[in-house]
Amino acid sequence: MLIFVGPFAIYLYSPLLKSNVWLGGALGGVYFGLAFSAGVGVIESYVDRVGRMTGFEFGKARMWGSIGWAIAAFFTGKIFNVNPDLNFWLASLSGLIFLMCISFVVPATSSRDESIFDKASAALNVSDVLKLFKNRQFLAMAVYVIGVTTVYGVYDQQFSTYFASVFPSKEEGNAMYGYLNSLQVMLEALGMFLAPFIVNRIGAKNGLILAGAIMALRIIGSGFADDSYSISFMKLLHAAELPIMLIAIFKYISATFEEHLSATIYLVGFVFMAQIGAAVLSIGVGMMYDQLGFQLSYKILGSVVAFFVLVSWVLLTNEKKHSKVMAESITV
């Protein structure tokens, strides 16, 4: 799907948006959702699983993804002004390189830990996943995901549009967004290396609360930012918030639930819930942008995030509590 993202976006998605925006939007949502949103969750949960089996921190592996992102972001702003199609062709080329890389991966076959995970994986069925929604700690985490990370994700969808609008020209804003995005992701890579030390010191729950507080600060701050310097500072805050949140969510899941359930908890409780929440919120937030403008909308969204951070501070726990229901649904 990554390999064909270029032809899909240029020859199918873009023409459909011009002729039938509803059909184009639906088709694009399915394709990009599977290729990117779901794909990222699968890769990250796989890296976390291998990390726990072999003894390396998730953040140190995820750091390389941020470095790659930074290199790409450095060029995309300029390329977008030359010809947006070029970025989609580069995405297809990246997908081809990715396929070549994973073709050399040899799965473990003799590891004792691997056999445990495989046994757990075989037990997965729909009823086991549905049982998650009866677990209090899972629901508490879902409140954090929907109220904090989902709102933040919806805010970030249109941030580049508002960012470019505070510059003298749209072209200058697009180019600066690319440069700043590159710097942000390089700082994010450094954050991925440092975040495990921070989260290990303050605890997984406090890590989630800290990440949520930074999110709220960035969203509310964007509502007050009306010049290139202040909006750029808000953009760079993403480099501090994302590493802490990703490291903290995996450590929180590991500390609160059965370890062999971590991938399922992450994919269902974090990735799936965030995407469902975003699908519901996106339309309403888009209408709010049209009626209230970006700045007032950001102040409202930031206040919502701040509220749910406080609620999550009460609901979340770092205690090792494994419910009977969770233990019965052994899966990865």
C-alpha positions in Angstrom: 0.0 0.0 0.0 2.9 2.4 0.7 4.4 1.6 -2.7 1.2 2.5 -4.5 0.4 5.6 -2.5 1.8 7.8 -5.3 -0.3 6.5 -8.2 -3.3 6.3 -5.9 -3.0 9.9 -4.7 -2.2 11.4 -8.1 -4.4 9.4 -10.5 -7.4 8.3 -8.3 -7.7 10.3 -5.1 -7.0 13.8 -6.4 -9.4 13.5 -9.4 -12.1 12.0 -7.3 -11.9 14.9 -4.8 -12.5 17.3 -7.6 -15.4 15.3 -9.2 -17.0 13.7 -6.1 -15.6 14.9 -2.8 -17.6 12.4 -0.7 -16.5 9.4 -2.6 -12.9 10.6 -2.8 -12.8 11.4 0.9 -14.2 7.9 1.8 -11.8 6.1 -0.5 -8.9 8.1 0.7 -9.9 7.6 4.3 -9.8 3.8 3.8 -6.6 3.7 1.9 -4.6 6.1 4.0 -6.1 4.7 7.2 -4.9 1.2 6.4 -1.5 2.3 4.9 -0.5 4.8 7.5 -2.6 5.0 10.7 -3.0 1.2 11.1 0.4 0.5 9.7 2.2 2.7 12.2 0.4 1.0 15.1 1.4 -2.4 13.9 5.1 -1.4 13.5 5.3 0.3 16.8 3.7 -2.6 18.7 6.0 -5.0 16.9 9.1 -2.9 17.9 7.9 -2.8 21.5 7.4 -6.6 21.5 10.9 -7.3 20.1 12.3 -4.8 22.6 10.8 -6.5 25.6 12.0 -9.9 24.3 15.6 -8.8 23.6 16.1 -6.0 26.2 16.3 -2.7 24.4 14.2 0.4 25.0 11.4 1.2 22.5 12.4 4.9 22.4 15.9 4.1 21.2 14.6 2.2 18.2 11.7 4.7 17.5 14.4 7.4 17.5 15.5 6.3 14.0 12.0 6.7 12.7 12.1 10.3 13.8 15.5 10.9 12.2 14.1 9.5 8.9 11.0 11.7 9.2 13.2 14.8 9.8 15.3 14.1 6.7 12.1 13.8 4.6 10.4 16.8 6.2 13.5 19.0 5.4 12.7 18.6 1.6 9.0 18.2 1.4 8.1 21.9 2.0 10.2 23.1 -0.9 9.1 20.2 -3.1 5.4 20.9 -2.4 5.9 24.4 -3.9 7.5 23.0 -7.0 5.1 20.1 -7.6 3.1 18.3 -4.8 3.0 15.1 -6.9 6.7 14.7 -6.4 6.2 14.1 -2.7 3.8 11.2 -3.4 6.2 9.6 -5.8 8.9 9.9 -3.1 6.5 8.2 -0.7 6.1 5.3 -3.1 9.9 5.0 -3.5 10.2 4.9 0.3 7.6 2.1 0.4 9.7 0.1 -2.1 12.8 0.6 0.1 10.8 -0.4 3.1 9.7 -3.6 1.4 13.3 -4.5 0.5 14.4 -3.9 4.1 11.8 -6.1 5.7 12.4 -8.9 3.1 15.7 -9.5 5.0 14.1 -9.8 8.4 14.3 -13.4 9.8 11.7 -14.0 12.5 12.9 -15.7 15.7 11.9 -19.4 15.8 13.7 -20.9 18.8 13.3 -18.2 21.5 11.4 -19.3 24.6 9.9 -15.8 24.9 8.8 -16.0 21.2 7.0 -19.3 21.8 5.1 -17.7 24.7 4.1 -14.8 22.5 3.0 -17.1 19.7 0.9 -19.2 22.1 -0.8 -16.0 23.3 -1.3 -14.8 19.8 -3.2 -18.0 18.8 -5.9 -17.3 21.5 -7.0 -14.0 19.9 -10.7 -13.7 18.9 -13.3 -11.0 18.7 -14.8 -11.9 22.1 -11.5 -11.5 23.8 -11.1 -8.0 22.4 -14.6 -7.1 23.5 -13.8 -8.2 27.0 -11.3 -5.4 27.2 -14.1 -2.9 27.4 -15.3 -4.4 30.7 -11.9 -3.8 32.4 -11.9 -0.6 34.5 -8.2 0.2 33.9 -8.6 -0.2 30.2 -11.6 2.2 30.3 -9.5 4.7 32.3 -6.8 4.6 29.6 -9.5 5.0 26.9 -10.7 8.2 28.6 -7.1 9.6 28.4 -6.8 8.5 24.7 -10.1 10.0 23.6 -10.0 13.1 25.7 -6.3 14.0 25.3 -4.6 12.3 22.4 -7.6 12.2 20.1 -8.4 15.9 20.5 -4.7 16.7 20.0 -4.7 14.6 16.8 -7.7 16.4 15.4 -6.1 19.8 16.3 -2.9 18.7 14.5 -4.8 17.9 11.2 -5.3 21.5 10.2 -2.4 23.1 12.1 -0.2 23.4 9.0 -3.0 25.5 7.3 -3.1 27.9 10.2 0.7 27.9 10.5 1.1 29.0 6.9 -1.5 31.7 7.3 0.6 33.8 9.8 3.4 34.2 7.2 3.5 37.0 4.5 2.7 34.4 1.8 1.4 30.9 1.7 4.5 29.7 -0.2 6.8 31.1 2.5 4.6 29.4 5.2 4.7 26.0 3.4 8.5 26.2 3.0 9.0 27.3 6.6 6.7 24.6 7.9 8.9 22.0 6.1 12.1 23.4 7.6 10.6 23.7 11.1 9.1 20.2 10.9 12.6 18.9 10.1 14.0 20.7 13.2 11.1 19.5 15.3 11.6 15.9 14.3 15.3 16.0 14.9 14.6 17.3 18.4 11.9 14.6 18.7 14.6 12.0 17.9 16.7 13.3 20.7 13.6 13.2 22.9 13.0 9.6 22.0 16.5 8.8 23.3 16.0 10.8 26.5 12.3 10.0 27.2 12.9 6.5 28.7 15.1 8.1 31.4 12.4 10.7 32.2 9.5 8.3 32.2 11.5 5.7 34.3 12.2 8.4 36.8 8.7 10.0 37.2 6.6 6.9 36.4 4.4 5.9 33.5 1.3 7.6 34.8 3.1 10.9 35.5 4.6 10.6 32.1 1.2 10.5 30.5 0.0 13.4 32.6 3.1 15.5 31.6 2.6 14.7 27.9 -1.0 15.7 28.2 -0.1 19.0 29.9 2.3 19.9 27.2 -0.4 19.1 24.6 -2.9 21.4 26.3 -0.2 24.1 26.5 0.6 23.8 22.8 -3.1 23.9 21.7 -4.1 26.8 23.9 -0.8 28.6 23.1 -1.6 28.2 19.3 -4.9 30.1 20.0 -2.9 33.1 21.3 0.0 32.8 18.7 -0.5 35.3 15.8 3.0 35.8 14.5 5.7 33.5 12.9 7.9 33.3 16.1 5.2 32.3 18.6 3.5 29.8 16.2 6.9 28.3 15.5 7.6 27.8 19.2 4.2 26.0 19.6 5.2 23.7 16.7 8.5 22.8 18.4 6.7 21.8 21.6 5.6 18.7 19.7 9.2 17.4 20.0 8.9 17.3 23.8 5.4 15.9 24.1 5.3 13.0 21.6 8.4 11.1 22.9 7.2 11.2 26.5 3.7 10.1 25.5 4.8 7.2 23.4 7.2 5.8 25.9 4.8 6.4 28.8 1.9 4.6 27.1 3.9 1.5 26.4 5.3 1.5 30.0 1.9 2.2 31.5 0.4 -0.7 29.5 3.2 -3.0 30.7 2.9 -1.9 34.3 -0.9 -2.1 34.5 -1.8 -5.1 32.4 -0.5 -8.6 31.6 2.7 -8.1 29.6 1.7 -10.5 26.8 -1.4 -8.4 26.3 0.6 -5.2 25.5 0.2 -5.2 21.7 -3.5 -5.8 21.9 -4.0 -3.1 24.5 -1.9 -0.7 22.4 -3.7 -1.4 19.1 -7.2 -1.5 20.6 -6.9 0.9 23.5 -4.6 3.5 21.9 -4.5 3.3 18.1 -8.1 2.1 17.5 -9.7 4.3 20.1 -7.8 7.4 18.9 -8.9 6.8 15.3 -12.5 6.3 16.2 -12.5 9.4 18.3 -10.8 11.4 15.5 -13.4 10.2 13.0 -16.2 11.5 15.3 -14.5 14.7 16.2 -13.1 15.8 12.9 -16.4 16.9 11.3 -17.4 19.0 14.4 -14.0 20.5 14.8 -13.9 21.4 11.1 -17.2 23.2 11.4 -15.9 25.0 14.5 -12.9 26.2 12.4 -15.3 27.6 9.8 -17.6 29.4 12.3 -15.2 30.4 15.1 -11.8 30.6 13.4 -8.6 28.8 14.3 -7.6 30.8 17.3 -10.8 30.6 19.3 -11.2 26.9 18.3 -7.7 26.2 19.6 -8.5 27.8 22.9 -11.6 25.6 23.3 -9.8 22.4 22.2 -6.9 23.1 24.6 -9.3 23.6 27.5 -10.9 20.3 26.7 -7.5 18.6 26.7 -6.6 20.3 30.0 -9.9 19.0 31.6 -9.3 15.4 30.5 -5.7 15.6 31.8 -7.0 16.4 35.2 -9.6 13.6 35.0 -6.9 11.1 33.9 -4.7 12.2 36.8 -7.5 10.8 39.0 -8.4 7.7 37.0 -5.0 6.3 35.8 -2.9 4.2 38.0 0.6 2.6 38.0 -0.3 -0.3 40.1 0.1 -3.8 38.8 -3.5 -4.9 38.6 -4.4 -7.8 36.3 -8.1 -8.5 36.1 -9.5 -12.0 35.7 -11.1 -11.0 32.5 -7.8 -9.7 31.0 -5.9 -12.8 32.1 -8.4 -15.1 30.3 -8.0 -13.2 27.0 -4.4 -14.1 26.5 -3.3 -12.5 23.2 -0.8 -10.2 21.6 
